[in-house]
Amino acid sequence: MKKQHLFTLDLGLIQELHRRVARGHRSQFVETAVRNRLKNKEEYNHTDLPTVTMAAQLMARLHEANNWEHTPLTLLLKELIE
């Protein structure tokens, strides 16, 4: 059973939803997103992330593992971040 409900969302979020999700599929998209969030499971596509964000996350992960100094990968990541 479905029930229509009114929520207030940021205008930019609504505009992005309309650009990315076709009419007729938005309710299902929002329902899936809310269900995943309630399960503490966010799914995203890595291609949605900017390269600089991915590089910074990889660098932070390497730094936490104390495996980040002067390797070709870390030098490349530093170059991408700056």
N, C-alpha and C positions, 0 to 999 in steps of 0.2 A: 504494500500500500504506500502511496506517495502523498505528500502534503506540501503544498506551496507555502513558502515562508519568506519573509522580507528581511534582508540583512543590509547593513550599510558597509560599503567597501570603498576604498580609495579609488578616485576617478582614474588614475593612471593604471591601476590594476585591472579595472573594467575594460579600459581601452586596449590593454595588452591581450586580455582574454578574447576580446572581439576580433583582434587581428590574428591571433594564433589558432583559435578554435572555431570551427564552422558553426553556423546557426543550426540548431537542432541537436548539437552535441555538447553544448555548454553545460547543461544541467548534469549530465553524466560525468563530464570532466570535473566539475566542482565537487560532486558527490564522491568521486574516486579520491580527489585530493584531500577532502575532509576525512574520509575513512582512513587513508594512509597516515595522515597526521595524527589522528586519534590512536592509531596503532603504533605511533612513534616511528613510522616508516615513511620517509620522504624519498620518492624516486625522482631522479633527474637525469637528464642526458648530459654527459660530459661535454658534448659539443655546444651546449648552451653557455658554458663558462668562458669568459675571456682568457686568452693565453696567459696574460700576466697573472691572473688569479690562480690558474692551475700551477704556474711556475712557483708562485709564492707558497702555495699549499705543499707542493713537493719539497721545496726548500725547507719549510718548517718541519716536515716529517723527517727529512734527513738530519736536520739539526737536533731534533728530539732523540734520534737514535745515535747521536754522536758520530755520525758518518757523513760529514758535510764539508770537510776542508779540502780544497784544491784537487778535486777530481774533475774530469772533463764534464760530467753531468752538472756538478754544482757551479762550475764556471759558466756553463751555458745558461743555467737557471738565473744566476746573478745578472747576466747580461740581459736576459729577457725581462727581469723585474725592473731594472733601472731605466 
